[in-house]
Amino acid sequence: MESGNSDVPAIEKMDAVLSVLLDQRRGMTQAEICIETSLAKASVSRLVNALQVRGYLEIEDGRISLGPKLILIGGAASRRVDLVERSRAKIKALSEEIREMVKLSVLRGSAVFPLLTCESPDPIRITLDSGSHFPPYIGAAGKLLLALSEEGFRYLDEVLPTVSMRTHTDFSITDHGQLLAALDDIRSRGFATDLQEETPGIYAIAAPIYDAGSRVIAALSIPFFGDFDDKTRRYLPLLQQYAAEISVSLGHHSQEDL
C-alpha cells in the first residue's frame, strides 16, 4: 500500500526507485522494489517502464538494474568533481603567488558558472557573490569557452542567433559580428581577455583547461584591477602554466608530449 505517498511528486518516486537499486548488483524484482520503497505496484510499474525506455534501467530475467544512461551521467558528475578536486590546490597556489582572485569556470547551457574561486589574500580585493553566473559573451572565461569548447560551439550555433546581447559597461561587446571576430582572435592566441566588459575597472585574462581527450572543458581566469598591459605580461605565463598543469592532471597530453 502506498500509504501517505499519493501526493509524492514523480521525481521523488523515481529517486526512491533508483536509490534502492544503487547497491544491487543482481538487480531487484518489481515486487522487491515495491516492498523497499513502499510504493504501489502500479506506480513502480509505470516508473520502471518509462525509465527502461529512456535507458535509465535495464530488465533481464525479470530483475531490474541501473541502465547505461545512468553510467554516463555518473561519469559526467565524476569528471566534474575530479576537475574541482584536481584544480583546488593549483588555484590556491596561483592566487597566493600573484595575490589576485583566481577562478575556475564552466559553460553550461546559456551561462558561465564559477565552479571554484580563490580570493586574493589582500584586504582590497575582487569578490564574487555565491551563485553568480554570467552570459558567455562577456568576460574572459566566457569568451574563451565560446571560442574553444564543444559547449561553446553549441551556444554559437543554437543560442547566439536568438540572443540580444546586453550592455554591461561602455566596453561590452554587443554586436554578433564583433563577438565572432573576438572569438577568432582567441583561437589564434590561445587565451582570452576582458577589457572592462563586465565591470568598470576590472580586467581579466583566461586560459583553457583540457581533459584527457584534448577537449576544452573549463577556463582558468584571473580578474584584476590596475595596469592591464603590465599585469597581463606578468600573469599570463603563470596562468598558462597552471592551466597546463591542471590539464595534465586530468590526463591531457599536449602535441609536444606526443
C-alpha positions in Angstrom: 0.0 0.0 0.0 1.3 3.4 -0.9 0.4 5.0 2.4 0.9 8.7 2.5 2.7 8.7 -0.8 -0.1 9.6 -3.2 1.0 13.2 -3.3 4.7 12.5 -3.7 5.9 14.1 -6.9 7.0 11.7 -9.6 10.7 12.9 -9.3 10.7 11.7 -5.7 9.2 8.3 -6.6 11.9 8.0 -9.3 14.6 8.9 -6.8 13.3 6.2 -4.4 13.4 3.5 -7.1 16.9 4.5 -8.3 18.2 4.7 -4.8 17.2 1.2 -3.8 18.9 -0.1 -6.9 22.2 1.6 -6.3 23.9 -1.3 -4.3 22.0 -4.2 -6.0 24.4 -5.8 -8.5 22.0 -8.5 -9.3 19.1 -6.1 -9.6 15.7 -6.4 -7.9 12.3 -7.7 -8.9 9.4 -5.3 -9.2 7.9 -6.8 -6.0 11.1 -6.2 -4.1 11.2 -2.6 -5.2 7.6 -2.1 -4.0 8.5 -3.5 -0.6 11.7 -1.4 -0.2 10.1 1.9 -1.4 6.6 1.4 -0.1 5.3 2.5 -3.5 2.3 0.9 -5.1 2.8 -1.7 -7.7 1.2 0.4 -10.4 3.5 3.4 -9.7 6.6 1.2 -9.8 5.5 -0.5 -13.0 4.9 2.9 -14.7 8.3 4.3 -13.5 10.2 1.2 -14.4 8.8 1.1 -17.9 9.4 4.8 -18.5 13.0 4.6 -17.2 13.8 1.5 -19.2 12.7 3.1 -22.4 15.0 6.0 -21.7 18.0 3.9 -20.8 18.0 4.6 -17.1 17.1 1.0 -16.2 17.6 -2.5 -17.7 15.5 -5.6 -17.2 16.9 -9.1 -17.6 15.1 -12.3 -16.5 12.6 -10.2 -14.5 15.3 -8.4 -12.5 15.6 -4.6 -12.7 19.0 -2.9 -12.6 20.5 0.5 -13.4 21.0 1.2 -17.1 23.7 2.7 -19.3 22.4 6.2 -19.3 22.9 6.5 -15.5 26.5 5.3 -16.0 27.1 8.1 -18.5 25.5 10.7 -16.1 27.5 9.3 -13.2 30.7 9.6 -15.3 30.0 13.2 -16.1 29.4 14.1 -12.5 32.5 12.2 -11.5 34.6 14.2 -14.1 33.2 17.5 -12.7 34.2 16.5 -9.1 37.6 15.3 -10.4 38.1 18.7 -12.2 37.4 20.7 -9.0 39.5 18.5 -6.8 42.4 18.4 -9.1 42.3 22.1 -9.6 41.8 23.2 -6.0 45.5 23.2 -4.8 46.7 24.8 -8.1 44.2 27.6 -7.9 45.1 28.3 -4.3 48.8 28.3 -5.1 48.4 30.7 -8.1 46.2 33.0 -6.1 48.8 33.2 -3.3 51.6 33.7 -5.8 50.1 36.7 -7.6 47.8 37.9 -4.7 44.8 38.0 -7.0 41.5 36.2 -7.3 41.7 33.0 -9.5 38.5 31.4 -10.9 37.7 28.0 -12.5 34.6 28.4 -14.7 32.5 26.2 -17.0 29.8 26.9 -19.6 26.5 25.1 -19.1 23.7 25.9 -21.5 23.5 29.7 -21.7 25.6 30.8 -18.8 29.1 30.6 -17.3 29.3 29.3 -13.8 32.3 29.6 -11.5 33.0 26.1 -10.1 35.8 27.2 -7.8 37.2 30.6 -6.8 40.1 31.6 -4.6 40.1 35.3 -3.5 43.2 37.4 -3.0 44.6 37.5 0.5 44.8 41.3 0.3 42.2 43.4 2.1 41.3 45.3 -1.1 40.3 42.6 -3.5 37.7 41.5 -6.0 34.9 39.3 -4.6 32.3 37.1 -6.2 28.7 36.6 -4.9 27.7 32.9 -4.2 25.7 31.5 -7.1 26.9 34.1 -9.6 26.6 33.3 -13.3 27.2 35.3 -16.4 26.3 35.3 -20.1 29.2 33.8 -22.1 29.6 36.7 -24.5 31.1 38.9 -21.8 34.3 38.3 -19.7 37.4 36.4 -20.4 36.3 33.0 -19.2 33.0 33.1 -21.2 34.6 34.2 -24.4 37.3 31.6 -24.1 34.8 28.8 -23.6 32.7 30.1 -26.5 35.8 30.1 -28.8 37.3 26.7 -27.8 34.8 24.3 -26.1 32.1 22.0 -27.6 29.5 23.6 -25.3 30.6 27.0 -26.8 30.2 25.7 -30.3 26.6 24.6 -29.5 25.9 28.0 -28.0 27.1 29.8 -31.1 25.1 27.6 -33.4 21.8 27.3 -31.4 21.6 30.1 -28.9 23.5 33.2 -30.0 21.4 33.8 -33.1 18.4 34.3 -30.8 20.2 36.4 -28.2 20.0 40.2 -27.9 23.4 40.9 -26.3 23.0 43.2 -23.2 25.3 46.1 -22.4 27.1 45.8 -19.0 29.6 48.6 -19.5 30.7 51.0 -22.2 33.3 48.4 -23.2 30.8 45.5 -23.6 30.6 43.6 -26.8 27.0 43.9 -28.0 27.4 43.0 -31.7 27.4 39.5 -33.0 29.9 40.2 -35.7 32.3 41.9 -33.2 31.9 38.9 -30.9 32.8 36.4 -33.6 35.8 38.4 -34.6 36.9 38.4 -30.9 36.5 34.6 -30.8 38.7 34.2 -33.9 41.3 36.2 -32.1 41.1 34.0 -29.0 41.5 30.9 -31.2 44.7 32.4 -32.7 46.2 33.5 -29.4 45.1 30.6 -27.2 43.9 32.9 -24.4 41.1 35.4 -23.8 40.9 38.9 -22.2 38.3 41.1 -20.6 38.8 44.8 -21.1 36.3 46.1 -18.5 33.4 44.4 -20.5 31.6 43.2 -17.4 32.6 45.7 -14.6 34.2 49.1 -14.9 37.8 49.0 -13.7 38.1 45.2 -13.7 40.2 43.4 -16.4 40.8 39.6 -16.8 42.7 37.0 -18.7 41.7 33.4 -19.2 43.4 30.2 -20.3 41.8 26.8 -21.3 41.7 23.6 -19.2 41.8 20.4 -21.3 40.6 16.9 -20.5 42.2 13.6 -21.5 40.5 13.8 -24.9 42.0 17.2 -25.6 38.7 18.9 -25.2 38.4 22.3 -23.5 36.2 21.7 -20.5 36.8 24.8 -18.3 38.5 28.1 -18.1 41.1 29.3 -15.6 41.0 33.1 -15.2 42.4 36.0 -13.2 40.3 39.1 -12.8 42.3 42.1 -11.6 42.4 45.9 -11.1 45.2 48.1 -12.3 47.5 48.2 -15.3 46.2 45.7 -17.9 49.4 45.5 -20.0 51.8 45.2 -17.1 49.7 42.6 -15.2 48.9 40.6 -18.3 52.6 40.5 -19.1 53.4 39.1 -15.6 50.3 37.0 -15.0 49.7 35.3 -18.4 52.8 32.9 -18.4 51.8 31.8 -14.9 48.2 31.4 -15.8 49.0 29.3 -18.8 51.5 27.2 -16.7 48.9 26.4 -14.0 46.2 25.7 -16.6 48.6 23.3 -18.4 49.4 21.5 -15.1 45.7 21.1 -14.2 45.1 19.7 -17.7 48.0 17.2 -17.3 46.5 16.1 -14.0 43.3 15.3 -15.9 45.1 13.2 -18.4 45.7 15.7 -21.2 48.9 15.5 -23.2 50.0 18.3 -25.5 51.2 17.8 -29.0 54.7 18.4 -27.8 54.4 15.4 -25.4 53.3 13.0 -28.2 
